[in-house]
Amino acid sequence: MTTNTLFYIIVAIIIISFLIDKVLDALNAKHYNNILPTELEDVYDTEEYKKSQQYKATNYKFGLLTSGFSIILTLSFFFLDGFAFVDQIARQLTNNSILVTLIFFGIIMLGSDILTTPFSYYKTFVIEAEFGFNKTTKQTFILDKIKGWIMTIIVGGVILAALTWFYQTTGSNFWLYAWLLITVFTVFINLFYSKLIVPIFNKQSPLEDGSLRTAISDYAKTVGFNLDKIFVIDGSKRSTKANAYFSGFGSEKRVTLYDTLINDLNEDEIVAVLAHEVGHYKKKHIIFNLVTSVLLTGFTLYILSLLVGNPMLSEALGVSTPSFHIGLIAFGILYSPLSEITGLLMNWFSRKFEYQADNYAKNTYKREPLITSLKKLSKNSLSNLTPHPAYVFMHYSHPTLLQRISKLKG
């Protein structure tokens, strides 16, 4: 295989992936105006359903614009030897290979972020605002960007520098050291995400004593679940959309409720949502996802170690000097079809786990408040209640609302 052939294989993967996504988006868009199933007729009234249809259509059109811009920019970068240009800039600034890698990815990521920020701004302050979701101030938007950059530079920079150093010093064992590093980091983040990362962007405080905390504690005792860390996060700082999540394990496990969730749902419904989250923990879904992620990372790094040193990867992207950072770019694209397959498999497991968690909540608490909470959350986020099955298969980590309610009532 020639480097020219490899270049066109990489380009073909990018184009095919784009076309598949656009076909799925188009199929899904055709379902926006479907008549609601009988089980979901009470989610929206006529005006609200019309609003949800407009919201979906607006996002679909905006998605066509942003993805079109992205594919044109990406292909232009490939055909105009953009990687070679950035690589040359990095090498002119330093001879240290680790610094070259950091500068290379720094330029790529900063350039990409600057170009896409106007789209993000429009999405937040025009589309989300038009449909009543946005609560983000311009100051918060800017601060989030700056904090995100700092986090990426510090955390991403350290990991990338370590991976480059491992590659240079350990040869064929590179993937083992890289795997160990990423595994430790993944476990650490799973344990301390809410304690260390969340406070950078949001305020969170313990749920105050009262009837809600009592109801949650009473339920936790009935299922033998020690839950003394219940926090409320100021989700309303950015959006009216509601959420709740479970994080950590062992002594670090905690439940975080968005303040919007507390405002949108009654106490019975909130406890039902938490019962669902406890179900994930009791059914070992969190451990399964963590272990699977670690194993998939190890497999990916092993394949990377076999291919990243091949000079053809760098040459295919126009760089004559074999480079770890260029090899990473090429490998990431070549590996993406396999990554897509593992992603589909993980989505399948995730949808299965959602049914199990729903069933756990139904059996240990109540079915009806879980159903009404799911309906309210879907209504308040103007969710698509009639997605195309192919779109669900490819993109959904959760079953559709109709599927979940049917299972709960079954």
C-alpha positions in Angstrom: 0.0 0.0 0.0 1.3 3.4 -0.9 1.1 6.5 1.3 -1.2 8.1 -1.3 -3.6 5.1 -1.0 -3.6 5.4 2.8 -4.3 9.1 2.6 -7.4 8.4 0.5 -8.5 5.6 2.8 -8.4 8.1 5.7 -10.3 10.7 3.7 -12.9 8.0 2.7 -13.5 7.1 6.3 -14.1 10.7 7.2 -16.6 11.2 4.3 -18.4 7.9 4.8 -18.8 8.6 8.5 -20.2 12.1 7.7 -22.7 10.7 5.1 -23.9 8.0 7.5 -24.6 10.6 10.1 -26.4 12.8 7.7 -28.6 10.0 6.4 -29.5 9.0 10.0 -30.2 12.7 10.8 -32.5 13.0 7.8 -34.4 9.8 8.6 -34.9 11.0 12.2 -36.1 14.4 10.9 -38.8 12.7 8.9 -40.3 11.5 12.2 -40.5 14.9 13.9 -44.1 15.4 12.9 -45.3 11.9 13.7 -48.5 11.5 15.7 -47.7 10.8 19.3 -48.4 7.2 20.5 -51.4 6.9 22.8 -49.1 6.2 25.8 -47.4 9.6 25.3 -50.4 11.8 24.4 -50.4 13.4 27.8 -46.7 14.5 27.6 -47.4 17.6 25.5 -50.5 19.7 24.8 -51.0 20.9 21.2 -48.9 24.1 21.6 -46.1 22.4 23.5 -45.9 19.6 20.9 -45.7 22.2 18.1 -42.9 24.0 20.1 -41.0 20.7 20.5 -41.3 20.1 16.7 -39.9 23.5 16.0 -37.1 23.0 18.4 -36.1 19.7 16.8 -36.3 21.2 13.3 -34.3 24.2 14.3 -31.5 22.0 15.8 -31.6 19.8 12.7 -31.0 22.7 10.3 -28.3 24.1 12.6 -26.7 20.7 12.8 -26.5 20.6 9.0 -24.8 24.0 9.0 -22.2 23.1 11.7 -21.4 19.6 10.4 -21.2 21.0 6.8 -18.7 23.6 8.0 -16.8 21.0 10.0 -16.4 18.5 7.1 -15.3 21.2 4.6 -12.8 22.6 7.1 -11.5 19.1 7.9 -11.1 18.0 4.3 -9.5 21.3 3.4 -7.0 20.8 6.2 -6.2 17.4 4.8 -5.8 18.3 1.2 -3.9 21.5 1.9 -1.3 19.7 4.1 -2.5 21.4 7.2 -0.9 18.9 9.5 2.5 19.3 7.9 2.1 23.1 8.2 1.3 22.9 11.9 4.1 20.3 12.5 6.6 22.6 10.9 5.5 25.5 13.1 6.0 23.3 16.2 9.4 22.1 15.1 10.6 25.7 14.5 9.7 26.5 18.1 11.6 23.6 19.7 13.6 20.5 19.1 12.2 18.7 22.1 9.8 16.0 20.8 7.5 16.1 23.8 7.1 19.9 23.4 6.6 19.5 19.7 3.7 17.1 20.4 2.2 19.5 22.9 2.5 22.5 20.7 1.2 20.6 17.7 -2.0 19.5 19.5 -2.3 22.9 21.2 -2.4 24.7 17.9 -4.9 22.2 16.4 -7.2 22.3 19.4 -7.1 26.0 19.9 -7.7 26.7 16.2 -10.6 24.3 16.2 -12.1 25.8 19.3 -11.8 29.4 18.0 -13.5 28.4 14.7 -16.4 26.6 16.4 -17.0 29.0 19.3 -19.3 31.2 17.2 -21.5 28.2 16.5 -21.5 27.3 20.2 -22.4 31.0 21.0 -25.3 31.0 18.6 -26.6 27.6 19.9 -26.5 28.9 23.5 -27.7 32.5 23.1 -30.0 32.2 20.1 -31.5 28.7 19.8 -31.5 27.7 23.4 -32.7 31.2 24.4 -35.4 31.3 21.8 -37.0 28.1 23.3 -36.6 29.2 26.9 -33.7 26.9 27.9 -30.7 29.2 28.2 -29.8 30.7 31.6 -26.1 31.2 30.7 -24.7 34.7 30.9 -22.0 35.9 28.5 -19.7 36.1 31.5 -20.3 32.5 32.4 -19.9 31.4 28.8 -16.5 33.1 28.6 -15.4 31.8 32.0 -16.4 28.3 31.0 -14.3 28.6 27.9 -11.3 29.8 29.8 -11.6 27.2 32.5 -12.0 24.5 29.9 -8.8 25.6 28.2 -6.9 25.6 31.5 -8.2 22.1 32.3 -7.3 20.8 28.9 -3.8 22.3 29.1 -3.1 21.0 32.5 -4.7 17.6 32.5 -4.6 16.9 28.8 -1.0 18.3 28.5 0.3 16.1 31.4 -1.3 12.9 29.9 -0.2 13.6 26.4 3.4 14.4 27.6 3.5 11.2 29.5 2.2 9.1 26.6 4.9 10.7 24.3 7.6 10.0 26.9 6.4 6.4 27.3 6.5 5.9 23.6 10.1 7.3 23.3 11.5 5.4 26.3 9.7 2.0 26.5 9.4 1.0 22.9 7.1 -2.0 22.4 5.9 -1.8 26.0 4.6 1.7 25.5 1.0 0.6 25.5 1.3 -1.1 29.0 2.6 2.0 30.7 0.1 4.2 28.9 -2.7 1.8 29.9 -1.7 1.9 33.5 -1.6 5.7 33.5 -5.0 6.1 31.9 -6.5 3.5 34.1 -5.3 5.2 37.3 -6.6 8.5 35.9 -10.0 7.0 35.0 -10.5 5.5 38.4 -9.4 8.7 40.1 -11.8 10.8 38.0 -14.6 8.3 38.7 -13.9 8.6 42.4 -13.4 12.3 42.8 -15.1 14.0 39.8 -17.8 15.6 41.9 -15.4 16.7 44.6 -12.6 18.1 42.4 -13.9 18.9 38.9 -17.5 20.0 39.4 -16.7 22.8 41.8 -14.6 24.5 39.1 -17.7 25.1 37.1 -20.7 24.8 39.5 -21.7 25.4 43.1 -22.9 22.3 44.9 -24.2 22.1 48.4 -25.5 19.3 50.6 -29.3 18.8 50.3 -30.8 20.6 53.3 -32.7 18.7 56.0 -36.4 18.5 55.3 -39.0 16.2 53.9 -37.2 15.5 50.6 -33.9 14.4 52.3 -36.0 12.4 54.8 -37.8 10.7 52.0 -34.6 9.9 50.2 -32.9 8.6 53.3 -35.9 6.4 54.2 -35.9 4.8 50.8 -32.1 4.2 50.9 -32.6 2.4 54.2 -35.3 0.1 52.8 -32.8 -1.2 50.1 -29.8 -1.3 52.4 -28.0 1.5 50.6 -25.8 3.9 52.6 -26.4 7.3 51.0 -25.4 10.2 53.2 -23.9 12.3 50.5 -26.7 14.0 48.6 -25.9 17.3 46.9 -27.7 19.9 44.9 -26.0 21.6 42.0 -26.9 24.9 40.5 -27.8 23.6 37.0 -30.1 26.6 36.6 -27.0 28.7 36.2 -26.8 27.5 32.6 -30.0 25.9 31.6 -33.6 25.1 32.6 -33.0 21.4 31.7 -33.0 19.0 34.6 -30.7 16.1 35.5 -29.4 13.9 38.3 -26.4 11.6 38.4 -24.6 9.1 40.6 -20.8 9.3 40.9 -18.0 7.6 42.7 -18.2 4.3 44.6 -17.3 2.9 48.0 -17.1 5.7 50.6 -17.0 8.3 47.8 -20.4 7.5 46.3 -22.8 10.4 46.1 -25.9 11.5 44.3 -26.1 15.0 42.8 -29.5 16.6 42.0 -29.8 19.6 39.7 -31.8 22.4 41.3 -33.9 22.4 38.2 -34.9 18.7 38.9 -36.0 19.6 42.4 -38.1 22.5 40.9 -39.6 20.3 38.1 -40.5 17.1 40.0 -42.4 16.4 43.2 -40.8 14.5 46.1 -42.2 11.1 45.1 -40.9 11.6 41.5 -37.4 12.6 42.8 -37.2 9.6 45.0 -38.2 7.4 42.0 -35.4 9.0 39.9 -33.0 8.3 42.7 -34.2 4.7 43.0 -33.4 4.3 39.4 -29.8 5.6 40.0 -29.5 3.3 43.0 -30.5 0.5 40.7 -27.5 1.2 38.5 -25.2 0.9 41.5 -26.9 -2.2 42.9 -26.8 -3.9 39.5 -23.0 -3.2 39.3 -23.5 -1.1 36.1 -21.0 1.5 37.2 -18.3 -1.1 37.8 -19.1 -2.8 34.5 -18.8 0.4 32.6 -15.5 1.3 34.4 -14.0 -2.1 33.8 -15.2 -2.3 30.2 -13.8 1.2 29.5 -10.4 0.2 31.0 -10.3 -3.0 28.9 -11.3 -1.2 25.7 -8.6 1.4 26.4 -6.0 -1.3 26.8 -7.0 -2.9 23.5 -7.0 0.4 21.7 -3.5 1.3 23.1 -2.2 -2.1 22.1 -3.3 -1.7 18.5 -1.9 1.8 18.6 1.5 0.5 19.7 1.6 -1.8 16.7 0.8 0.9 14.2 1.9 4.3 15.4 5.6 3.8 14.6 4.9 3.0 11.0 6.3 5.9 8.9 3.4 5.5 6.4 1.0 7.1 8.9 3.0 10.3 9.1 3.8 10.3 5.4 0.1 9.8 4.5 -0.6 13.2 6.2 2.2 14.9 4.4 4.9 14.8 7.2 8.1 13.2 6.0 9.6 12.8 9.5 7.8 10.0 11.4 6.2 11.5 14.4 4.2 10.2 17.3 1.7 13.0 17.2 1.0 12.6 13.5 0.7 8.9 13.9 -1.9 9.5 16.6 -4.0 11.6 14.3 -3.9 9.0 11.4 -4.5 6.1 13.8 -7.4 7.8 15.4 -9.2 8.1 12.1 -8.3 4.6 10.9 -9.4 3.1 14.2 -12.7 5.0 14.2 -14.8 2.3 12.3 -13.8 -0.2 15.0 -14.5 2.4 17.7 -17.9 2.9 16.2 -18.7 -0.8 16.6 -17.6 -0.9 20.2 -19.6 2.3 20.8 -22.7 0.6 19.4 -22.1 -2.4 21.7 -21.7 -0.1 24.7 -24.9 1.7 23.8 -26.7 -1.6 23.6 -25.5 -2.5 27.1 -26.4 1.0 28.3 -30.0 0.7 27.0 -30.3 -2.8 28.6 -29.0 -1.3 31.9 -31.6 1.5 31.8 -34.3 -1.1 31.7 -32.8 -3.0 34.6 -32.5 0.2 36.7 -36.1 1.2 35.8 -37.2 -2.3 36.9 -35.2 -2.0 40.2 -36.9 1.4 40.9 -40.3 -0.1 40.1 -39.8 -3.1 42.4 -38.2 -1.3 45.3 -40.2 1.9 45.2 -43.1 2.8 42.9 -43.8 2.6 39.2 -46.1 5.6 38.6 -43.9 8.4 40.0 -41.0 7.1 37.8 -43.3 7.2 34.7 -44.5 10.7 35.5 -41.0 11.9 36.2 -39.8 10.5 32.8 -42.6 12.3 31.1 -42.0 15.6 32.8 -38.3 15.5 32.1 -39.0 14.7 28.4 -41.5 17.5 28.2 -39.3 20.1 29.9 -36.4 19.4 27.5 -38.7 19.2 24.4 -37.4 15.7 23.7 -38.1 13.8 20.5 -40.7 11.3 21.4 -40.8 9.6 18.0 -37.2 9.0 16.9 -36.3 6.8 14.0 -35.3 3.2 15.1 -32.1 3.4 13.1 -31.1 6.7 14.8 -31.9 5.1 18.2 -29.8 2.1 17.4 -26.8 4.2 16.4 -26.9 7.1 18.9 -29.1 6.4 21.9 -27.5 5.3 25.2 -31.1 5.2 26.7 -34.2 3.5 25.4 -36.9 5.8 24.0 -39.5 7.2 26.5 -42.2 5.0 24.8 -40.0 1.9 25.2 -39.2 2.6 28.9 -42.9 3.3 29.8 -44.0 0.1 28.0 -41.5 -1.9 29.9 -42.5 -0.3 33.2 -46.2 -1.0 32.6 -45.5 -4.5 31.3 
